[in-house]
Amino acid sequence: MMQLFLLPLIMLVIAAGVTMVVITPQQHVRMIETFGKFSAVKTAGLSFKMPWPIQTASRPFSMKTRQFNELVQVKSSDNVFVKIPVAVQYRVISTQVKQAYYELESPETQMKSYVVNEVKSIASNMDFQKLYTDKDELSADLKSSLEEKMHGYGYEI
C-alpha cells in the first residue's frame, strides 16, 4: 500500500525537477519570470530556476545581429520620384536585454517605420543630384537618427 502512495510522489518530484532545468542555445538568452514578473536573464548554457508555476522561462531570445532591407520611394525637392534601397543591421545591446524583450512587440516593424519617415523627410529637402552624390550623408543622418530612437529600447544600429 505504501508503494502505491510513494510512486506518484516520486513522479511528481521528477516532473518538478525537470521544470527547473533551463537550456539556452548559444547567442540567445531567456527571460525568467516569477509569477509573471521579470526576475532574471539566463545566458547560453545550462542553468536552473524554481519549478513551474513559480518561475517560467521564455522562449530563446536572439542576440544575433539581424538585417532588414527596405525600398523607400521618395520625392526629391525638384519633383523627381526615386526609390532608395535601405539596409539596416541591428542587434540587442547586451546590457539592455530586458528593454529589448519587453518594450517593443515588433522591433523590426518599428524600425522600418522610422526608416521610411526619416528617409522621406531628409530626401524631400534634397534635389535628385544631391541625393545621388550625398548618399553617405543621407546614410549617416539616418543611422544617427535611428540609433537615437532605438537605443532606449535596447537596440544598437
Kinemage of the C-alpha trace (Angstrom):
@kinemage 1
@onewidth
@group {chain A} dominant
@subgroup {mainchain}
@vectorlist {calphas} color= white
{ca met a 1} P 0.000 0.000 0.000
{ca met a 2} L 2.873 2.363 0.828
{ca gln a 3} L 4.361 1.771 -2.665
{ca leu a 4} L 1.149 2.994 -4.335
{ca phe a 5} L 1.462 6.268 -2.454
{ca leu a 6} L 5.209 6.596 -2.983
{ca leu a 7} L 5.171 6.103 -6.782
{ca pro a 8} L 3.021 9.193 -7.611
{ca leu a 9} L 5.069 11.267 -5.165
{ca ile a 10} L 8.318 10.230 -6.881
{ca met a 11} L 6.800 11.027 -10.295
{ca leu a 12} L 5.729 14.482 -9.030
{ca val a 13} L 9.227 15.222 -7.707
{ca ile a 14} L 10.798 14.167 -11.032
{ca ala a 15} L 8.315 16.277 -13.033
{ca ala a 16} L 9.032 19.334 -10.840
{ca gly a 17} L 12.776 18.732 -11.204
{ca val a 18} L 12.527 18.706 -14.991
{ca thr a 19} L 10.820 22.132 -14.992
{ca met a 20} L 13.779 23.567 -13.048
{ca val a 21} L 16.292 22.995 -15.858
{ca val a 22} L 16.808 25.790 -18.414
{ca ile a 23} L 18.923 25.101 -21.509
{ca thr a 24} L 19.660 28.194 -23.600
{ca pro a 25} L 21.300 27.998 -27.061
{ca gln a 26} L 24.419 29.970 -27.976
{ca gln a 27} L 23.801 33.650 -28.936
{ca his a 28} L 20.420 33.585 -27.174
{ca val a 29} L 19.057 34.479 -23.739
{ca arg a 30} L 15.912 33.556 -21.817
{ca met a 31} L 13.861 35.781 -19.539
{ca ile a 32} L 12.912 34.257 -16.195
{ca glu a 33} L 9.639 35.466 -14.716
{ca thr a 34} L 8.491 34.841 -11.159
{ca phe a 35} L 4.682 34.770 -11.034
{ca gly a 36} L 4.622 36.779 -14.280
{ca lys a 37} L 7.116 39.466 -13.221
{ca phe a 38} L 10.610 39.716 -14.715
{ca ser a 39} L 13.251 38.407 -12.339
{ca ala a 40} L 16.375 37.348 -14.288
{ca val a 41} L 18.128 36.780 -17.602
{ca lys a 42} L 19.681 33.381 -18.295
{ca thr a 43} L 22.511 33.293 -20.821
{ca ala a 44} L 23.690 30.443 -23.052
{ca gly a 45} L 24.239 27.078 -21.459
{ca leu a 46} L 22.682 25.104 -18.629
{ca ser a 47} L 21.050 26.963 -15.746
{ca phe a 48} L 18.370 26.391 -13.153
{ca lys a 49} L 15.236 28.130 -11.934
{ca met a 50} L 12.487 27.471 -9.439
{ca pro a 51} L 9.900 24.890 -10.561
{ca trp a 52} L 6.857 25.731 -12.655
{ca pro a 53} L 4.408 27.542 -11.810
{ca ile a 54} L 6.609 29.693 -9.552
{ca gln a 55} L 9.028 30.624 -12.334
{ca thr a 56} L 8.746 30.344 -16.093
{ca ala a 57} L 11.378 30.714 -18.816
{ca ser a 58} L 10.673 32.486 -22.093
{ca arg a 59} L 11.475 31.065 -25.490
{ca pro a 60} L 15.071 31.750 -26.600
{ca phe a 61} L 15.539 35.441 -27.496
{ca ser a 62} L 18.161 36.029 -30.189
{ca met a 63} L 21.185 38.223 -29.540
{ca lys a 64} L 22.456 37.824 -33.109
{ca thr a 65} L 22.949 40.730 -35.492
{ca arg a 66} L 19.990 40.884 -37.877
{ca gln a 67} L 19.301 42.841 -41.035
{ca phe a 68} L 16.272 44.050 -42.921
{ca asn a 69} L 16.035 45.711 -46.307
{ca glu a 70} L 13.539 48.370 -47.262
{ca leu a 71} L 12.909 50.103 -50.577
{ca val a 72} L 11.715 53.648 -49.870
{ca gln a 73} L 10.103 55.731 -52.596
{ca val a 74} L 10.715 59.445 -52.089
{ca lys a 75} L 10.067 62.666 -53.935
{ca ser a 76} L 13.088 64.945 -54.164
{ca ser a 77} L 12.857 68.742 -53.924
{ca asp a 78} L 12.981 69.002 -57.752
{ca asn a 79} L 9.894 66.715 -58.111
{ca val a 80} L 11.720 63.533 -59.102
{ca phe a 81} L 10.500 60.238 -57.649
{ca val a 82} L 13.329 57.956 -56.554
{ca lys a 83} L 13.388 54.528 -54.924
{ca ile a 84} L 16.130 54.381 -52.309
{ca pro a 85} L 17.258 50.947 -51.090
{ca val a 86} L 17.990 50.911 -47.358
{ca ala a 87} L 19.621 48.062 -45.428
{ca val a 88} L 19.669 48.258 -41.631
{ca gln a 89} L 21.678 45.941 -39.392
{ca tyr a 90} L 20.728 45.859 -35.731
{ca arg a 91} L 21.288 43.862 -32.578
{ca val a 92} L 20.306 43.815 -28.941
{ca ile a 93} L 22.588 45.692 -26.544
{ca ser a 94} L 23.737 43.035 -24.070
{ca thr a 95} L 23.193 45.297 -21.048
{ca gln a 96} L 19.646 46.219 -22.149
{ca val a 97} L 18.148 42.797 -22.870
{ca lys a 98} L 15.149 43.428 -20.621
{ca gln a 99} L 14.124 46.584 -22.541
{ca ala a 100} L 14.637 44.897 -25.906
{ca tyr a 101} L 12.447 41.956 -24.907
{ca tyr a 102} L 9.624 43.773 -23.141
{ca glu a 103} L 9.386 47.269 -24.692
{ca leu a 104} L 8.545 46.571 -28.358
{ca glu a 105} L 6.192 43.950 -29.770
{ca ser a 106} L 7.794 44.036 -33.210
{ca pro a 107} L 11.100 45.946 -33.254
{ca glu a 108} L 11.778 45.368 -36.953
{ca thr a 109} L 8.397 46.838 -37.934
{ca gln a 110} L 9.044 49.846 -35.687
{ca met a 111} L 12.476 50.383 -37.229
{ca lys a 112} L 11.053 50.148 -40.756
{ca ser a 113} L 8.519 52.826 -39.870
{ca tyr a 114} L 11.275 55.108 -38.532
{ca val a 115} L 13.423 54.455 -41.624
{ca val a 116} L 10.650 55.309 -44.084
{ca asn a 117} L 9.707 58.500 -42.232
{ca glu a 118} L 13.297 59.639 -41.794
{ca val a 119} L 14.368 58.937 -45.397
{ca lys a 120} L 11.315 60.786 -46.731
{ca ser a 121} L 11.933 63.810 -44.509
{ca ile a 122} L 15.638 64.016 -45.404
{ca ala a 123} L 15.175 63.343 -49.124
{ca ser a 124} L 12.353 65.848 -49.569
{ca asn a 125} L 14.844 68.654 -48.828
{ca met a 126} L 17.404 67.430 -51.382
{ca asp a 127} L 17.342 67.525 -55.178
{ca phe a 128} L 17.976 64.407 -57.250
{ca gln a 129} L 21.651 65.163 -57.926
{ca lys a 130} L 22.338 65.819 -54.247
{ca leu a 131} L 20.543 62.605 -53.251
{ca tyr a 132} L 22.870 60.665 -55.511
{ca thr a 133} L 26.121 62.430 -54.605
{ca asp a 134} L 25.473 62.752 -50.855
{ca lys a 135} L 24.255 59.226 -50.179
{ca asp a 136} L 26.882 58.840 -47.423
{ca glu a 137} L 25.494 61.918 -45.671
{ca leu a 138} L 21.962 60.536 -46.006
{ca ser a 139} L 23.150 57.216 -44.609
{ca ala a 140} L 24.926 58.858 -41.648
{ca asp a 141} L 21.895 61.026 -40.832
{ca leu a 142} L 19.599 58.017 -40.999
{ca lys a 143} L 21.898 55.914 -38.795
{ca ser a 144} L 22.262 58.561 -36.096
{ca ser a 145} L 18.537 59.284 -36.028
{ca leu a 146} L 17.536 55.621 -35.921
{ca glu a 147} L 20.179 54.805 -33.327
{ca glu a 148} L 18.962 57.636 -31.105
{ca lys a 149} L 15.368 56.398 -31.275
{ca met a 150} L 16.109 52.680 -30.832
{ca his a 151} L 18.819 52.892 -28.146
{ca gly a 152} L 16.202 53.454 -25.443
{ca tyr a 153} L 14.532 50.196 -26.483
{ca gly a 154} L 17.791 48.251 -26.145
{ca tyr a 155} L 18.827 48.078 -29.816
{ca glu a 156} L 22.089 49.127 -31.468
{ca ile a 157} L 22.129 50.074 -35.160
